């Protein structure tokens, strides 16, 4: 009599996002299931706007998914953690060597009370996109020092490009990408973390200096004669049309750029903005879109962890994510070598990966700071560019909003993994 097959345990996985963004998880689950005998992953996809209302009641009832995606940000998902709804992943972090993959800058966004609560995913970064055809026409090369950067901008202006670097300041948030990168350059990862989780202040000298530098660039015409009058859509149309030589943005523009530029897409590439001051390091900008959590009390926690490892630790999973346009956390060199990505996508991620050893800083401070501070920052950045606000006044306004939010407990909780 033939032996009976053992019943498989089911790992119910909820993912949030639009259909085109979540198909990759079906593919990863199918590959994982084929390699397993004791567990099968079932992917349940939910649109972003309906996801959270369905999730929290299910978890509160001790039901719902075994593994799921959820946001990170100000305060983190404090209700889930304080309510005992999610599993502590610290042991898995240590047992499976996740520290080799997850950068410290991501850990602080997904941990609190010395414990890891989520595996961060969907990394975004920023870099200087540029038109190599324009550079060749003007006779400039990619700058690697600030003196070379100044010379490149001057040459572009002399050649008739009145907007050497497109900014899209009318929409405010694109300017905050500069703010995040420059605050990180001047203060370093430790300086940013000291404000977010320690006793630092936005009025500290590095942040004032970064704000002054941005204002100086604006007054020198680097962002064109009217940097706060042009919106993001208009700017990107001009950039892909070949009218604007450079713009500081992220990989989310690549798909539209391939469509807009057509056969000219090979003219475009990405470089890291050079250090602004002597002694500065290039810190890649990294932020995450979501975290992966495991329901506390799930009977298939170990199988869920195995699925996380297959997606985010094993090279085959990382390559599949890259091919789908989703960027996993951690070193990318090995996976990039095997991935089938557009050259422009490879360029921006290689640029970030090249400087990863220096430590990363948040790409989007506006997503991990309270909304009240974001509003003040957005308005103040326009004020800097219009030269109606001083760097000192700008950072003072930021600090006032931050102190009020901090007093009210509306900031991120301190992150980091406690020593064993």
C-alpha positions in Angstrom: 0.0 0.0 0.0 1.6 3.3 -1.0 2.4 5.8 1.7 0.0 8.6 2.1 1.3 12.1 1.4 1.5 14.4 4.4 -0.9 17.3 4.4 0.8 20.6 3.7 0.5 23.6 6.0 -0.9 26.7 4.3 0.9 30.1 4.7 -1.6 32.8 3.9 0.2 35.9 2.5 -1.5 39.2 2.1 0.1 41.8 -0.2 -1.0 45.3 -0.9 -0.6 47.2 -4.1 -1.9 47.6 -7.6 -2.2 44.4 -9.7 0.9 45.0 -11.8 3.0 45.6 -8.7 2.0 42.4 -6.9 2.1 39.8 -9.7 5.7 39.1 -8.8 4.6 37.6 -5.4 2.5 35.0 -7.2 5.5 34.0 -9.2 7.8 33.8 -6.2 5.2 31.8 -4.2 4.8 29.4 -7.1 8.5 28.8 -7.3 8.8 28.4 -3.5 5.8 26.0 -3.4 7.4 23.8 -6.0 10.5 23.4 -3.8 8.6 22.6 -0.6 6.9 19.5 0.7 5.6 20.8 4.0 4.0 24.2 3.2 2.2 26.0 0.5 2.0 29.8 0.2 -1.3 31.3 -0.9 -1.1 34.9 -2.1 -4.1 37.2 -1.4 -3.8 40.6 -3.2 -5.5 43.7 -1.9 -5.6 47.1 -3.5 -3.8 49.8 -1.5 -6.8 51.8 -0.6 -8.8 48.8 0.8 -6.0 46.9 2.4 -5.4 48.4 5.9 -9.1 48.5 6.9 -9.4 44.7 6.2 -6.1 43.8 7.9 -6.3 45.4 11.4 -9.7 43.9 12.4 -8.6 40.5 11.2 -5.4 40.7 13.3 -7.3 42.0 16.3 -9.5 39.0 16.1 -6.5 36.7 16.1 -7.1 35.8 12.5 -6.0 37.1 9.2 -2.9 36.4 7.3 0.3 34.6 8.5 2.5 36.9 6.5 1.6 40.4 5.3 2.8 43.7 4.1 2.2 46.9 6.0 3.6 50.4 6.1 6.5 51.8 8.1 6.9 55.5 9.1 6.1 57.9 11.9 5.5 56.0 15.0 5.8 52.8 12.9 2.7 50.5 13.0 2.6 51.2 16.8 -0.9 49.8 17.2 0.1 46.5 15.8 3.2 46.2 17.9 1.7 47.4 21.1 -1.4 45.3 20.6 0.7 42.2 20.3 -0.5 41.5 16.8 2.9 40.9 15.1 5.7 38.5 15.8 9.1 39.5 17.1 11.5 38.7 14.2 14.7 39.3 16.2 15.6 35.6 16.5 15.1 35.1 12.8 17.3 38.2 12.1 20.1 36.6 14.1 19.6 33.0 13.1 19.5 33.7 9.3 22.1 36.4 9.2 19.8 39.1 8.0 22.3 41.7 9.1 24.3 40.9 6.1 21.5 42.0 3.8 19.4 44.6 5.7 21.3 47.9 6.0 21.3 49.6 9.4 19.4 52.5 7.9 16.5 50.2 7.1 16.7 48.4 10.4 16.0 51.6 12.3 12.8 52.0 10.3 11.5 48.5 11.1 12.5 48.0 14.7 11.8 49.4 18.1 12.4 48.5 21.7 15.5 46.7 20.5 13.5 44.2 18.5 12.9 43.7 14.7 9.3 43.7 13.7 9.4 43.7 9.9 11.6 42.9 6.9 11.8 46.1 4.9 11.2 45.9 1.2 10.7 48.0 -2.0 13.7 50.2 -1.7 13.7 53.6 -3.4 16.8 55.7 -4.0 17.6 59.0 -5.8 20.4 60.1 -8.1 21.3 62.7 -10.7 19.8 61.7 -14.0 21.6 63.3 -17.0 21.6 63.5 -20.7 24.9 62.2 -22.0 24.2 63.6 -25.5 24.0 67.1 -24.1 27.2 66.6 -22.0 29.0 65.5 -25.2 27.6 68.4 -27.1 28.9 70.9 -24.5 32.1 69.0 -23.9 31.7 68.1 -20.2 32.1 64.8 -18.4 30.4 63.4 -15.3 31.7 65.4 -12.4 33.3 63.6 -9.4 34.2 66.7 -7.3 32.3 69.8 -6.4 34.7 72.0 -8.4 33.9 69.8 -11.4 30.2 70.1 -10.7 30.4 73.9 -10.7 32.4 73.8 -13.9 29.8 71.5 -15.6 26.9 73.8 -14.6 28.8 76.9 -15.8 29.5 75.3 -19.1 25.9 74.3 -19.6 24.7 77.8 -18.7 27.2 79.3 -21.2 25.9 76.9 -23.9 22.4 78.3 -23.5 20.8 75.8 -21.1 19.2 78.2 -18.7 18.0 75.3 -16.5 21.0 73.1 -16.0 19.2 71.1 -13.3 15.5 70.7 -13.4 13.9 71.0 -10.0 10.1 71.0 -10.3 9.7 73.2 -7.2 6.1 74.1 -7.9 5.2 70.6 -6.6 7.4 71.1 -3.5 8.0 67.4 -2.9 10.7 67.1 -5.5 12.8 69.7 -3.7 12.5 67.6 -0.5 14.5 64.9 -2.3 17.4 67.4 -2.5 16.8 68.2 1.2 17.0 64.6 2.3 20.1 63.9 0.3 21.9 67.1 1.4 20.9 66.9 5.0 22.4 63.3 4.9 25.6 64.5 3.2 26.3 67.3 5.7 25.1 65.4 8.9 25.9 61.9 7.9 23.8 58.9 8.9 24.6 59.4 12.6 23.6 63.0 12.4 20.2 62.2 10.9 19.6 59.4 13.4 20.5 61.7 16.3 17.7 64.0 15.4 15.2 61.3 14.6 15.9 59.2 17.7 18.2 61.2 19.9 18.7 64.7 21.2 19.8 66.3 17.9 18.0 69.3 16.4 17.2 70.4 12.9 18.9 73.7 13.9 22.3 71.9 14.3 25.1 73.3 12.1 25.1 70.7 9.4 21.4 71.2 8.5 21.8 75.0 8.4 24.9 74.5 6.1 23.0 72.2 3.8 20.1 74.6 3.6 22.5 77.4 2.8 24.1 75.4 0.0 20.8 74.6 -1.6 19.9 78.3 -1.5 23.2 79.3 -2.9 22.7 76.9 -5.8 19.3 78.3 -6.5 20.5 81.9 -6.4 23.3 81.0 -8.9 20.6 79.8 -11.4 21.4 76.1 -11.2 17.7 75.3 -11.1 16.7 77.8 -13.8 15.2 81.3 -13.6 11.9 80.2 -12.1 12.5 76.9 -10.2 9.3 77.1 -8.2 7.1 77.8 -11.1 7.5 74.5 -12.9 5.8 71.3 -11.9 7.1 67.8 -12.0 5.2 66.6 -15.1 6.3 69.6 -17.1 9.9 69.2 -16.0 10.1 65.5 -16.9 8.6 66.1 -20.3 11.4 68.7 -20.9 14.0 66.4 -19.6 13.1 63.4 -21.8 12.7 65.8 -24.7 16.4 66.8 -24.3 15.8 70.4 -23.2 17.0 70.0 -19.6 20.4 68.4 -19.1 20.0 67.1 -15.5 17.4 66.4 -12.8 17.6 64.7 -9.4 15.0 62.0 -9.1 14.4 58.3 -8.7 13.9 55.1 -10.6 10.1 55.5 -10.7 10.6 57.8 -13.8 12.4 55.2 -15.9 9.4 53.5 -17.4 7.9 56.8 -18.5 11.3 57.8 -19.8 11.8 54.8 -21.9 8.4 55.5 -23.5 9.0 59.2 -23.9 12.6 59.1 -25.2 12.2 56.1 -27.4 15.4 55.4 -29.3 17.2 58.2 -27.4 16.9 56.4 -24.1 20.5 55.3 -24.4 21.5 59.0 -24.1 20.5 58.9 -20.4 22.4 57.7 -17.4 22.8 58.5 -13.6 25.6 59.7 -11.4 26.0 60.4 -7.7 26.1 64.1 -6.8 29.7 64.8 -5.8 30.5 65.7 -2.2 29.6 69.3 -1.5 32.5 70.0 0.9 35.9 68.5 1.5 35.8 65.4 3.7 32.2 64.6 2.9 31.3 61.1 1.9 28.6 60.0 -0.7 25.8 58.4 1.3 23.3 56.6 -0.9 19.7 57.6 -0.2 17.6 54.6 0.8 13.9 54.5 1.9 11.5 51.6 1.9 8.0 51.3 0.7 6.7 48.5 2.9 7.6 46.1 5.7 6.8 42.4 5.8 5.3 41.3 9.1 4.3 37.9 10.6 1.2 37.5 12.6 1.9 36.7 16.2 0.7 33.3 17.1 0.8 32.0 13.5 1.3 28.2 13.5 3.4 28.5 10.3 5.9 31.2 11.4 8.9 29.1 10.5 7.5 28.5 7.0 6.7 32.2 6.6 10.3 33.0 7.5 11.5 30.5 5.0 9.4 32.3 2.3 11.0 35.6 3.4 14.4 34.2 3.0 13.6 32.8 -0.5 12.4 36.2 -1.6 14.8 38.6 -0.1 18.0 36.6 0.9 18.4 34.0 -1.8 19.9 35.4 -5.1 17.2 33.8 -7.3 14.5 35.7 -5.4 16.4 38.9 -5.5 16.9 38.6 -9.2 13.2 37.9 -9.8 12.3 41.1 -7.8 14.8 43.2 -9.8 13.4 41.9 -13.1 9.9 42.9 -11.9 11.1 46.4 -11.0 11.0 45.9 -7.2 14.3 46.6 -5.5 15.1 44.4 -2.4 17.2 45.8 0.4 20.9 45.2 0.7 23.8 44.7 -1.6 22.8 44.4 -5.2 26.0 43.6 -7.1 25.4 39.8 -7.4 21.7 40.1 -8.3 22.3 43.0 -10.7 24.8 40.9 -12.7 22.0 38.3 -13.3 19.0 40.6 -13.7 17.4 41.7 -16.9 16.8 45.3 -16.2 16.9 48.4 -18.4 20.4 50.0 -18.5 19.1 53.1 -16.8 17.7 51.1 -13.9 21.0 49.2 -13.6 22.8 52.6 -13.6 21.0 54.1 -10.7 21.2 51.0 -8.5 24.8 50.5 -9.3 25.5 54.1 -8.4 23.8 53.6 -5.0 25.5 50.2 -4.5 29.0 51.7 -5.3 28.8 53.9 -2.2 26.8 51.6 0.1 29.8 51.0 2.4 29.6 54.7 3.5 26.2 54.1 5.1 22.9 55.2 3.7 20.5 58.1 4.7 16.8 58.3 4.1 15.8 59.2 0.6 12.5 60.7 1.7 12.6 62.5 5.1 9.1 63.7 4.3 7.7 60.1 4.6 9.3 59.3 8.0 8.7 62.7 9.7 5.3 64.0 10.9 3.0 65.6 8.5 3.2 68.9 10.3 7.0 69.0 9.8 6.6 68.0 6.1 4.3 71.0 5.5 6.8 73.4 7.1 9.6 71.8 5.1 7.8 72.0 1.8 6.9 75.7 2.3 10.3 76.5 3.7 12.2 74.9 0.8 10.3 77.1 -1.6 11.1 80.1 0.6 14.8 79.3 0.4 14.7 79.1 -3.4 12.8 82.4 -3.6 15.3 83.9 -1.2 12.6 85.1 1.1 13.8 82.9 4.0 17.2 82.4 5.6 18.6 79.0 6.2 18.5 79.8 9.9 14.8 80.7 9.8 14.0 77.6 7.8 15.7 75.1 10.1 14.2 77.0 13.2 10.7 76.5 11.8 11.5 72.8 11.1 12.7 72.4 14.7 9.7 74.1 16.2 7.3 71.7 14.3 9.5 68.7 15.2 9.6 69.6 18.9 5.8 69.9 19.0 5.4 66.6 17.3 8.0 64.9 19.5 6.2 66.2 22.6 3.0 64.7 21.3 4.6 61.4 20.6 4.0 61.6 16.8 7.6 60.7 15.7 9.2 57.4 14.8 10.1 55.3 17.8 13.8 54.6 18.3 15.0 51.8 16.2 17.9 49.3 16.3 18.5 45.7 17.5 19.6 45.2 21.1 22.7 43.2 21.7 22.3 39.6 22.6 
